Amino acid sequence: MKIVLATGIYPPEIGGPATYVKALASELSRAGHEAVVVTYEAVRSTQYAVPSDDPWKVMTVSRTGGPLLRWWRYAKTLKRVAADADIVEAFSSVSAGVPLLLARLTKPKKVLRLGGDFFWERYTDRGGEKSLKEWYASKPRSRFIMQKILLSCDHIVFSTEFQKALYRAQYRLPIHSVIENALPAGTPLLHNAHTPFRLLFMGRFVGFKNLPALLRALTFLPQCLLTFIGDGPVLRALRSLSQELSLTDRVEFLPPQSGQGKAKAFADADLLVLPSITELSPNVALEARAQGLPVLLTRTTGFGEMLTRGMILRDLKTPEQLAQAIADIRSRYSEVAKTAALPAPVRGWDAVAREHLQLFSSL
């Protein structure tokens, strides 16, 4: 089969879709299928740009100009690349899903994979503090646009039962299913607490991640250090808040890491903290868990029991809740670390790819 994976972000950019698409393309190629990735690039390119370690084609589309111009370019690329494809799978409802709708492809079956909610994330970027479920209870106007995107596809793949149930209550859906994220194999290490206690956040610096609350929580935790690894639009605001709160001697900002750099960051930390308002399916939590690093995750997550085994789930919306949860973990760290170091159930990317191929064959 020829399978086109349409994504808004792709390595070296960071984020769940970037990690997911690269791993899925690798498995599909290994299984003998033709995988092609279409993604946005900072500088316009009309040539296939193949990273040295990627044997599949990666076509980039310029991000310059407004959204309509970007979508038009992306749709043109899909028409050229995917006209003869068997499957096109989009990994974003808007940045890739809208161009897929505009491309009006007739031959390939169109699949939309959802591991987040674009319109809710934009609401949080503007300062909104409602969880995904609370936001839908307020009946947002964007539901009309989302409904049109959903019905333009042949199949919807959700990463969690949580989001599937929420969307079934809000929208008319085409045929849909759930394919959970991979829980990669690893060698869990038993972590011993450092003094001061080392906290880690790794991911995109965006509104729904609730990162200012994590910084403010540090003011209640004098024996803790905090490292931010990643990038994103609120980075400058986080640096300013760190200075305002007089935390610059206890807070470090590092660029995105991959491979050995990411593994070392997990090994050096005592606790990965993901304080998001809602966190549907964070790959970084699974990567940390595979290496034995304790993970503190919001209770409002889409992960089921299998994927959260060994993680600590709490209400983390406010600085006070975050500080209390971190202090509790620190007070019984030996017990928490032993649980996190237990062998995790393995769900490799080969299993994720196999479930995708079963779906594609059924279409």
GUDO-943488 format. One record per residue: x, y, z of N, C-alpha, C in turn; residue in three letters. Coordinates in steps of 0.05 Angstrom, whole numbers, padded with zeros to 5 digits, always signed. Each point is the difference from the previous one (the first is absolute). Layout:
<recs>
XYZXYZXYZALA/...
</recs>
This chain:
<recs>
+00017-00024+00000-00017+00024+00000+00017+00025+00000MET/-00010+00021-00012+00013+00026+00002-00016+00016+00021LYS/+00014+00008+00021-00013+00013+00023+00013+00027+00004ILE/-00016+00021-00001+00010+00028+00004-00008+00008+00028VAL/+00020+00009+00016-00005+00009+00027+00003+00030+00000LEU/-00022+00014+00005-00001+00029-00001+00000+00011+00028ALA/+00021+00016+00007+00003+00010+00027+00008+00029+00000THR/-00007+00014+00021+00008+00028+00003+00029+00003+00008GLY/+00010-00019+00016+00027+00001+00010+00014-00027-00004ILE/+00027+00002-00002+00016-00024-00005+00028+00006+00009TYR/+00015-00020+00011+00027+00005+00009+00017+00015-00020PRO/+00016+00019+00008+00010+00004+00028-00019+00016+00018PRO/-00024+00008-00010-00019+00013+00018-00010-00021+00021GLU/-00009+00011+00023-00009-00018+00022-00030+00000+00002ILE/-00010-00020+00013-00029-00002+00004-00009-00029-00007GLY/-00023-00007+00011-00010-00027-00004-00003-00009-00029GLY/-00013+00016-00017-00003-00008-00028+00027-00005-00014PRO/+00020+00017+00006+00026-00003-00013+00012-00028+00008ALA/+00000-00006+00025+00010-00026+00009-00015-00023-00012THR/-00027+00002+00000-00018-00021-00010+00004-00005-00029TYR/+00001+00021-00017+00001-00003-00029+00027-00013-00008VAL/+00021+00009+00012+00027-00011-00007+00001-00030+00007LYS/-00010-00007+00024+00001-00028+00008-00019-00017-00018ALA/-00023+00010-00006-00019-00015-00017+00011-00003-00028LEU/+00012+00021-00011+00012-00002-00027+00021-00021-00001ALA/+00016-00001+00021+00022-00020+00002-00012-00028-00001SER/-00020-00005+00016-00012-00027+00001-00014-00007-00026GLU/-00014+00019-00012-00013-00006-00026+00020-00007-00021LEU/+00022+00015-00001+00021-00005-00020+00013-00027+00005SER/+00004-00007+00025+00012-00026+00007-00018-00023-00009ARG/-00026+00005+00001-00019-00020-00008-00004-00002-00030ALA/+00015+00016-00016-00001-00002-00029-00019+00019-00014GLY/-00011+00019+00015-00019+00019-00012+00014+00026-00007HIS/-00011+00015-00019+00012+00025-00008-00012+00022+00019GLU/+00016+00011+00016-00008+00022+00018+00010+00026-00009ALA/-00017+00020-00001+00008+00028-00007-00011+00018+00021VAL/+00017+00018+00010-00008+00019+00021-00002+00028-00013VAL/-00022+00013+00005-00004+00028-00008-00002+00017+00026VAL/+00016+00021+00001+00001+00016+00025+00007+00029-00007THR/-00003+00018+00019+00007+00028-00003+00030+00003+00005TYR/+00011+00020-00013+00028+00007+00004+00001+00030+00003GLU/+00020+00010+00014+00003+00029+00004+00005+00015-00026ALA/+00015-00013-00018+00006+00013-00026-00012-00017-00022VAL/-00013+00013-00019-00014-00014-00021+00019-00018-00016ARG/-00010-00024-00004+00016-00019-00017-00020-00017-00017SER/+00007-00003-00025-00017-00016-00017+00014-00026-00008THR/+00022-00005+00013+00016-00025-00006-00004-00020+00023GLN/+00004-00025-00006+00000-00020+00021+00026+00004+00016TYR/-00004+00004+00026+00023+00003+00018+00002-00025+00017ALA/+00019-00016-00005+00002-00026+00014+00021+00002+00022VAL/-00007+00001+00026+00021+00000+00020+00018-00025-00003PRO/+00025+00003+00008+00020-00022-00005-00009-00026+00013SER/-00015+00001+00022-00008-00025+00013-00028-00009-00007ASP/-00013+00013-00019-00027-00007-00008-00001-00010-00029ASP/-00005-00025-00004+00000-00010-00028-00026+00006-00015PRO/-00020+00010+00014-00025+00007-00013+00000+00029-00009TRP/-00018+00008-00018-00001+00027-00010-00013+00019+00021LYS/+00011+00023+00002-00011+00021+00017-00003+00025-00017VAL/-00025+00009-00005-00005+00024-00015-00007+00022+00019MET/+00013+00023-00003-00005+00022+00018-00015+00022-00014THR/-00017+00015+00015-00016+00021-00010+00006+00025+00016VAL/+00003+00023-00013+00007+00024+00015-00022+00009+00019SER/+00009+00010+00023-00019+00012+00019-00004+00029-00004ARG/+00014+00013-00018-00002+00029-00003-00028+00008-00010THR/-00008+00024+00007-00027+00010-00008-00020-00008+00021GLY/-00025+00008-00005-00022-00007+00019-00009-00028-00003GLY/-00020-00009+00016-00009-00028+00000-00012-00008-00027PRO/-00015+00018-00013-00012-00008-00025+00021-00006-00021LEU/+00021+00016-00001+00021-00005-00019+00015-00026+00007LEU/+00005-00005+00025+00013-00025+00009-00017-00024-00008ARG/-00026+00001+00006-00017-00022-00006-00002-00005-00030TRP/+00000+00021-00016-00001-00003-00029+00025-00014-00010TRP/+00023+00008+00010+00025-00013-00008+00000-00029+00008ARG/-00009-00005+00024+00000-00028+00011-00019-00017-00017TYR/-00024+00011-00007-00019-00015-00016+00012-00006-00028ALA/+00014+00019-00012+00013-00005-00026+00020-00022+00002LYS/+00015+00000+00022+00020-00022+00004-00013-00027+00003THR/-00022-00001+00015-00015-00025+00003-00011-00009-00027LEU/-00010+00018-00016-00010-00008-00026+00022-00013-00017LYS/+00023+00011+00002+00023-00010-00016+00010-00027+00011ARG/+00003-00001+00027+00013-00023+00012-00020-00023+00005VAL/-00025+00006+00006-00018-00020+00010-00022-00008-00020ALA/+00001+00010-00024-00021-00006-00019-00002-00030-00006ALA/+00023-00014+00000+00000-00029-00005+00004-00016+00025ASP/-00003+00012+00024+00004-00014+00025-00024-00018+00006ALA/+00005-00019+00017-00022-00017+00010-00013+00013+00025ASP/+00017+00012+00017-00009+00012+00025+00014+00027+00004ILE/-00015+00019+00010+00012+00025+00011-00010+00002+00028VAL/+00019+00001+00019-00007+00003+00028+00011+00027+00010GLU/-00019+00017+00009+00007+00026+00011+00002-00001+00030ALA/+00020+00014+00011+00006-00001+00028-00007+00026+00014PHE/-00016+00017-00012-00009+00025+00012-00026+00007-00013SER/-00020+00007+00015-00027+00007-00011+00001+00024-00018SER/+00018+00020+00006+00000+00025-00015+00025+00002-00018VAL/+00024-00001+00012+00024+00006-00016+00003-00020-00023SER/-00009-00025+00004+00001-00020-00021-00027-00008-00010ALA/-00020+00000+00019-00027-00009-00008-00014+00019-00019GLY/+00003+00027+00004-00013+00019-00018+00012-00003-00028VAL/+00027-00001-00004+00011-00004-00027-00009-00026-00012PRO/-00004-00021+00016-00010-00025-00011-00028+00003-00010LEU/-00016+00015+00014-00027+00006-00009+00000+00016-00027LEU/+00018+00020+00000+00002+00018-00024+00011-00015-00024LEU/+00016-00020+00004+00013-00015-00022-00020-00016-00016ALA/-00022-00008+00012-00022-00015-00014+00011-00024-00014ARG/+00016-00015+00013+00011-00025-00011-00022-00021-00004LEU/+00000-00014-00022-00021-00020-00005+00009-00029+00004THR/+00025-00006-00006+00009-00028+00002+00006-00009+00029LYS/+00017+00014+00014+00007-00011+00027-00022+00003+00020PRO/-00001-00019+00019-00017+00002+00023+00013+00020+00019LYS/-00017+00016+00012+00009+00022+00017-00005-00007+00030LYS/+00022+00000+00015-00001-00006+00029+00010+00024+00015VAL/-00014+00007+00022+00009+00021+00018+00006-00012+00027LEU/+00025+00004+00009+00008-00010+00026+00000+00023+00019ARG/-00014-00003+00023-00002+00022+00019+00012-00009+00027LEU/+00020+00016+00009+00011-00004+00026+00000+00026+00016GLY/-00016+00019-00010-00002+00026+00013-00024+00015-00012GLY/-00004+00024+00007-00023+00016-00010+00010+00028-00007ASP/+00002+00006-00026+00012+00025-00010-00014+00024+00012PHE/-00027+00000-00001-00014+00025+00008+00001+00004+00030PHE/-00001-00021+00015+00004+00003+00029+00028+00010+00007TRP/+00020-00010-00014+00027+00009+00005+00003+00030-00007GLU/-00013+00009-00021+00001+00029-00006-00014+00017+00021ARG/-00022-00011+00011-00014+00013+00023+00019+00003+00023TYR/+00016-00021+00007+00018+00002+00022+00024+00019-00006THR/+00008+00002-00026+00021+00018-00008-00009+00029+00006ASP/-00026+00005+00000-00010+00028+00006-00005+00004+00029ARG/+00008-00019+00017-00002+00003+00029-00023-00016+00012GLY/-00015-00016-00016-00022-00015+00011+00010-00022+00019GLY/-00016-00005+00021+00009-00019+00021-00019-00023+00003GLU/-00020-00003-00017-00018-00023+00002+00014-00025-00011LYS/-00007-00023+00012+00009-00025-00011-00014-00006-00026SER/+00009-00019-00015-00013-00007-00026-00029-00006+00004LEU/-00006-00016+00021-00028-00007+00005-00017+00024+00008LYS/+00011+00017+00017-00014+00024+00008-00005+00019-00023GLU/+00020+00002-00018-00002+00017-00023-00023-00009-00019TRP/-00002-00026-00004-00022-00010-00017-00027+00004+00013TYR/-00001-00001+00026-00025+00005+00014-00010+00028-00005ALA/+00018+00019-00007-00008+00027-00005-00008+00005-00029SER/-00001-00022-00016-00009+00000-00028+00015+00021-00017LYS/+00025-00004-00005+00016+00019-00016-00010+00002-00029PRO/+00003+00023-00012-00009+00004-00028+00016-00016-00020ARG/+00024-00007+00007+00017-00015-00019-00010-00028-00006SER/-00021-00009+00014-00010-00027-00005-00010-00003-00029ARG/-00011+00021-00012-00010-00001-00028+00023-00007-00019PHE/+00023+00014+00003+00023-00005-00017+00011-00028+00004ILE/+00002-00008+00025+00010-00027+00006-00018-00021-00011MET/-00026+00004+00001-00019-00020-00011+00005-00004-00029GLN/+00005+00022-00015+00005-00002-00029+00025-00016-00005LYS/+00021+00005+00015+00026-00014-00004-00004-00030+00006ILE/-00014-00007+00021-00004-00028+00008-00015-00015-00022LEU/-00021+00012-00011-00017-00014-00019+00014-00001-00028LEU/+00021+00015-00004+00015-00002-00025+00018-00024-00002SER/+00003-00015+00023+00018-00023+00001-00016-00026-00001CYS/+00014-00021-00008-00012-00027-00001+00002-00014+00027ASP/+00019+00008+00017+00004-00014+00025+00014+00019+00019HIS/-00008+00000+00026+00014+00015+00020+00014-00019+00019ILE/+00025+00005+00005+00015-00016+00020+00005+00018+00024VAL/-00010-00009+00023+00006+00014+00025+00023-00014+00014PHE/+00016+00016+00015+00022-00013+00015-00010-00009+00028SER/-00024+00009+00008-00010-00008+00027-00030-00004-00001THR/-00009-00018+00017-00029-00003+00004-00013+00025+00011GLU/+00015+00015+00016-00009+00025+00012-00010+00019-00022PHE/+00017+00005-00020-00007+00019-00021-00022-00011-00017GLN/+00001-00026-00006-00021-00012-00016-00028+00005+00013LYS/-00002-00006+00026-00026+00004+00013-00008+00029+00000ALA/+00019+00018+00004-00007+00029+00000-00010+00009-00027LEU/+00013-00009-00021-00008+00008-00027-00026-00013-00009TYR/-00005-00024+00009-00026-00013-00007-00023+00015+00012ARG/+00005+00013+00023-00021+00016+00013-00004+00027-00014ALA/+00020+00009-00015+00000+00027-00012-00006+00001-00030GLN/+00008-00021-00014+00000+00000-00029-00013-00024-00012TYR/-00008+00003-00026-00007-00023-00016+00027-00010-00012ARG/+00006-00025+00004+00026-00011-00008-00003-00020-00022LEU/+00019-00001-00019+00002-00023-00018+00009-00024+00016PRO/+00006-00022-00013+00010-00024+00014+00026+00008+00015ILE/+00003-00010+00024+00022+00009+00017+00010-00023+00017HIS/+00025+00003+00010+00012-00021+00017+00021+00013+00018SER/+00012-00016+00017+00021+00010+00018+00025-00016-00005VAL/+00023+00013-00005+00026-00012-00001+00017+00015+00021ILE/+00006-00014+00022+00015+00013+00021+00029+00005-00008GLU/+00013+00018+00014+00028+00006-00005+00018-00023+00007ASN/+00025+00001-00010+00019-00021+00007+00011+00005+00028ALA/+00006-00021+00013+00015+00001+00025+00026-00014-00005LEU/+00021+00015-00007+00025-00012-00011+00014-00018+00020PRO/+00014-00019-00010+00016-00017+00017+00023+00016+00011ALA/+00008-00006+00024+00023+00014+00013+00011-00017+00023GLY/+00021+00010+00011+00011-00013+00024-00004+00019+00023THR/-00022-00004+00016-00005+00019+00022+00022+00001+00020PRO/+00008+00024+00007+00021+00004+00020-00013+00007+00027LEU/+00012-00009+00021-00010+00008+00027+00013+00027+00006LEU/-00017+00020+00003+00010+00027+00005+00003+00005+00030HIS/+00022+00013+00008+00004+00009+00027-00002+00030+00001ASN/-00015+00010+00020-00005+00029+00001+00026+00016+00004ALA/+00002+00022-00014+00022+00019+00003-00008+00021+00021HIS/+00020+00013+00010-00003+00024+00017+00015+00023-00012THR/-00013+00021-00010-00029+00005-00001-00014-00020-00019PRO/-00026-00003+00004-00017-00017-00016-00003+00011-00029PHE/+00004-00017-00020+00001+00009-00028-00026-00005-00014ARG/-00014+00021-00008-00025-00002-00015+00006+00005-00030LEU/-00015-00013-00017+00004+00003-00029-00027+00004-00014LEU/-00001+00019-00018-00021+00002-00020+00012-00002-00027PHE/-00012-00017-00017+00010-00003-00028-00023+00001-00019MET/+00001+00018-00019-00022+00001-00019-00002+00028-00013GLY/-00024+00005-00011-00005+00026-00013-00008+00021+00021ARG/+00010+00024-00002-00007+00022+00018-00024+00014-00012PHE/-00024-00010+00007-00025+00011-00011-00020+00003+00023VAL/-00022+00013-00005-00019+00008+00021-00011-00023+00016GLY/-00010-00021-00013-00014-00021+00015+00019-00016+00018PHE/+00026+00003-00003+00019-00014+00017+00001+00011+00028LYS/-00011+00024+00005-00003+00011+00027+00027+00004+00014ASN/+00019+00009-00016+00028+00003+00011+00004+00023+00019LEU/-00014+00022-00002+00003+00021+00021-00007-00010+00027PRO/-00020-00018+00002-00008-00011+00026+00023-00017+00011ALA/+00014-00015-00017+00023-00016+00009+00022+00018+00011LEU/+00005+00022-00014+00020+00020+00010-00008+00011+00027LEU/-00025+00008+00003-00009+00011+00025+00000-00021+00023ARG/-00004-00025-00008+00001-00021+00021+00028-00002+00012ALA/+00020+00006-00016+00027-00002+00009+00006+00020+00023LEU/-00016+00021+00003+00004+00019+00022-00008-00013+00026THR/-00015-00021+00000-00008-00015+00024+00019-00024+00006PHE/+00019-00004-00018+00018-00023+00001+00029+00008+00000LEU/+00010+00011+00021+00027+00011+00001+00022-00020-00005PRO/-00005-00025+00004+00021-00021-00003-00003-00014-00027GLN/-00011+00014-00020-00003-00012-00027+00012+00017-00021CYS/+00011-00013-00021+00009+00012-00024-00019-00008-00023LEU/-00002+00017-00020-00018-00006-00022+00014+00005-00027LEU/-00001-00020-00017+00011+00002-00027-00022-00001-00021THR/-00002+00020-00017-00018+00000-00023+00016-00008-00025PHE/-00009-00021-00014+00013-00008-00025-00021+00002-00022ILE/+00005+00016-00020-00019+00003-00022+00001+00027-00012GLY/-00022+00008-00013-00002+00026-00013-00030+00006-00004ASP/-00006+00024-00007-00027+00007-00005-00006+00030+00005GLY/-00024+00008-00007-00007+00029+00001+00000+00013+00027PRO/-00002-00015+00022+00000+00013+00026+00027-00001+00014VAL/+00021-00007-00015+00027-00002+00012+00008+00027+00012LEU/-00003+00021-00015+00008+00027+00009-00015+00007+00026ARG/-00026-00005+00000-00016+00006+00024+00009-00016+00024ALA/+00008-00025-00005+00009-00017+00022+00026+00011+00012LEU/+00018+00008-00018+00026+00011+00009-00005+00026+00017ARG/-00019+00016-00010-00006+00025+00015-00012-00006+00027SER/-00018-00020+00001-00013-00007+00025+00021-00012+00020LEU/+00019-00015-00011+00021-00011+00017+00016+00022+00013SER/+00006+00022-00015+00014+00023+00012-00018+00015+00020GLN/-00025+00003-00007-00018+00015+00017-00003-00014+00027GLU/+00000-00027+00000-00003-00016+00025+00027-00005+00014LEU/+00022+00011-00011+00027-00004+00011+00007-00029+00001SER/-00005-00014-00022+00006-00029-00001+00022-00007-00020LEU/+00014+00020-00010+00019-00006-00022+00023-00018+00009THR/+00005-00001+00027+00022-00017+00009-00010-00029+00004ASP/-00026-00005-00003-00011-00027+00004-00015-00010-00025ARG/+00000+00016-00021-00015-00008-00025+00020+00002-00023VAL/-00001-00021-00017+00018-00002-00023-00017-00005-00025GLU/+00006+00014-00022-00014-00004-00025+00020-00012-00020PHE/-00008-00023-00012+00018-00014-00019-00016-00005-00026LEU/+00014-00001-00023-00013-00005-00025-00011-00028-00002PRO/-00016-00006-00020-00010-00028-00004+00022-00020-00002PRO/-00005-00024+00011+00019-00021+00000-00012-00025-00014GLN/+00017-00016-00011-00008-00026-00011+00021-00021+00005SER/-00007-00025-00005+00020-00021+00003+00013-00001+00027GLY/+00027+00000+00000+00015-00002+00024-00004+00024+00019GLN/-00004+00024-00012-00005+00024+00016-00025-00002+00016GLY/-00021-00011-00012-00025-00004+00014+00003-00022+00022LYS/+00014-00021-00007+00004-00022+00020+00016+00010+00024ALA/+00020+00017-00005+00016+00011+00022-00017+00019+00018LYS/-00018+00015-00013-00017+00018+00016-00018-00016+00018ALA/-00011-00022-00010-00016-00018+00017+00016-00012+00023PHE/+00025-00008-00007+00016-00013+00020+00009+00019+00022ALA/+00004+00025-00007+00009+00020+00020-00022+00012+00017ASP/-00025-00003-00008-00022+00012+00014-00011-00019+00022ALA/-00015+00011+00018-00014-00015+00021-00030-00004-00006ASP/-00011+00020-00015-00029-00001-00005-00007+00016-00025LEU/-00014-00013-00019-00011+00014-00023-00027+00011+00008LEU/-00004+00026-00003-00026+00013+00007-00013+00010-00025VAL/-00025-00009-00005-00016+00009-00023-00026+00012+00012LEU/+00000+00027+00004-00022+00012+00014-00023+00010-00017PRO/-00003-00011-00024-00020+00010-00020-00028+00001+00012SER/-00016+00018-00011-00028+00002+00008-00014-00026-00007ILE/+00004-00009-00025-00009-00026-00009+00023-00011-00017THR/+00007-00025+00004+00022-00013-00015-00010-00026-00010GLU/-00006-00001-00027-00013-00024-00010+00019-00024-00003LEU/+00023+00003-00013+00017-00023-00005+00029+00009-00004SER/+00013+00009+00022+00027+00011-00003+00021-00022-00003PRO/+00013+00000-00023+00021-00020-00006+00023+00002+00020ASN/+00007+00024+00009+00023+00003+00017-00004-00014+00027VAL/-00025-00002+00009-00005-00014+00025+00005-00030-00003ALA/-00006-00011-00023+00005-00028-00005+00030-00005-00004LEU/+00014+00018-00013+00029-00003-00003+00014+00001+00027GLU/-00009+00018+00018+00012+00002+00027-00006-00025+00016ALA/-00025-00009-00002-00008-00025+00015+00016-00024-00009ARG/+00006-00002-00026+00016-00022-00010+00028-00001+00012ALA/+00010+00024+00008+00027+00001+00012+00000+00001+00030GLN/-00024-00003+00012-00002-00002+00029-00002+00026+00015GLY/-00003+00023-00015-00002+00026+00013-00029+00004+00010LEU/-00004+00005+00026-00027+00006+00009-00012+00023-00015PRO/-00026-00002-00005-00015+00020-00016-00024+00010+00016VAL/-00002+00027+00003-00023+00012+00012-00017+00012-00022LEU/-00024-00010-00003-00017+00007-00023-00027+00009+00010LEU/-00012+00019-00015-00027+00010+00008-00020-00024+00000THR/-00018+00001+00018-00021-00020+00002-00018+00001-00025ARG/-00002+00024-00013-00016+00003-00024+00016-00009-00024THR/+00004-00026-00002+00015-00011-00023-00016-00021-00014THR/+00007-00004-00025-00014-00021-00015+00012-00027+00002GLY/+00024-00002+00013+00013-00026+00002-00017-00019+00018PHE/-00002-00025-00008-00013-00020+00016+00018-00012+00021GLY/-00010-00020+00014+00015-00012+00023+00027-00012-00009GLU/+00000-00013-00023+00025-00013-00009+00022+00020-00004MET/-00006+00023-00013+00021+00019-00006+00008+00017+00024LEU/-00017+00003+00020+00006+00016+00023+00012-00016+00023THR/+00003-00026-00004+00010-00017+00022+00028+00010+00007ARG/+00005+00006+00025+00026+00010+00009+00002+00031-00001GLY/-00021+00014-00009-00001+00029+00001-00017+00009+00023MET/+00003+00026+00008-00016+00011+00021-00019+00021-00012ILE/-00026-00004+00003-00020+00018-00011-00012+00017+00022LEU/+00000+00026-00004-00011+00019+00019-00014+00023-00014ARG/-00016+00015+00015-00010+00026-00009+00023+00020+00001ASP/+00007+00012-00023+00024+00016-00001-00005+00028-00012LEU/-00024+00010+00003-00007+00025-00013+00013+00025+00012LYS/+00003+00000+00027+00010+00023+00014+00028-00004+00010THR/+00015+00021+00005+00027-00003+00012-00001-00015+00026PRO/-00021+00005+00016-00001-00013+00026-00004-00030-00003GLU/-00017-00009-00019-00004-00028-00005+00025-00014-00010GLN/+00014+00014-00017+00026-00010-00011+00020-00003+00023LEU/+00003+00021+00016+00020-00001+00022-00007-00022+00020ALA/-00025-00004+00006-00008-00021+00019+00006-00028-00012GLN/-00006-00004-00025+00005-00026-00013+00030-00006-00001ALA/+00016+00020-00007+00029-00004-00001+00011-00006+00027ILE/-00009+00015+00020+00010-00004+00027-00007-00028+00010ALA/-00024-00009-00006-00009-00027+00008+00018-00021-00013ASP/+00005+00003-00026+00018-00020-00014+00028+00000+00012ILE/+00010+00024+00006+00027+00002+00011+00001-00013+00027ARG/-00021+00002+00016+00000-00011+00027+00000-00031+00000SER/-00009-00012-00021+00000-00030-00002+00013-00009-00026ARG/+00022+00014-00007+00012-00004-00026+00010-00029-00004TYR/+00011-00012+00020+00010-00027-00003-00021-00019-00010SER/-00024+00002+00012-00023-00017-00008-00008+00006-00029GLU/-00002+00026-00007-00008+00009-00026+00020-00010-00021VAL/+00025+00004+00006+00021-00008-00020+00000-00030-00004ALA/-00004-00016+00020+00000-00029-00003-00024-00009-00018LYS/-00022+00013+00003-00023-00006-00017+00005+00008-00029THR/+00012+00023-00004+00007+00009-00027+00021-00017-00014ALA/+00017-00013+00017+00021-00017-00012-00009-00028-00006ALA/-00025-00007+00007-00010-00026-00008-00003-00002-00030LEU/+00005-00023-00012-00003-00003-00029-00028+00009-00009PRO/+00000+00018-00020-00025+00010-00010-00011-00019-00022ALA/-00027+00000-00003-00011-00016-00022+00010+00012-00026PRO/+00009-00016-00018+00011+00010-00025-00020+00000-00022VAL/-00003+00023-00013-00017+00002-00024+00017+00015-00020ARG/+00014-00015-00017+00019+00013-00018-00013+00013-00024GLY/+00016+00016-00014-00010+00013-00024-00008-00020-00022TRP/+00011-00025+00002-00008-00020-00019-00029-00007+00004ASP/-00009-00001+00025-00028-00005+00006-00018+00022-00010ALA/+00009+00025+00004-00016+00023-00010-00002-00001-00031VAL/+00022-00006-00013+00000-00002-00029-00018-00023-00010ALA/+00001-00022+00014-00016-00023-00008-00030+00007+00002ARG/-00008+00014+00021-00028+00007+00003-00008+00020-00022GLU/+00018+00018-00007-00005+00018-00023-00004-00015-00025HIS/+00017-00019-00006-00002-00015-00025-00025-00017-00001LEU/-00008-00011+00023-00026-00014+00001-00023+00018-00007GLN/+00001+00025+00011-00021+00020-00006+00001+00007-00030LEU/+00024+00006-00010+00002+00008-00028-00010-00022-00019PHE/+00006-00025+00006-00010-00022-00017-00030-00002+00000SER/-00012+00006+00024-00029-00002+00002-00014+00022-00016SER/+00014+00022-00005-00012+00022-00015+00001-00004-00030LEU/
</recs>
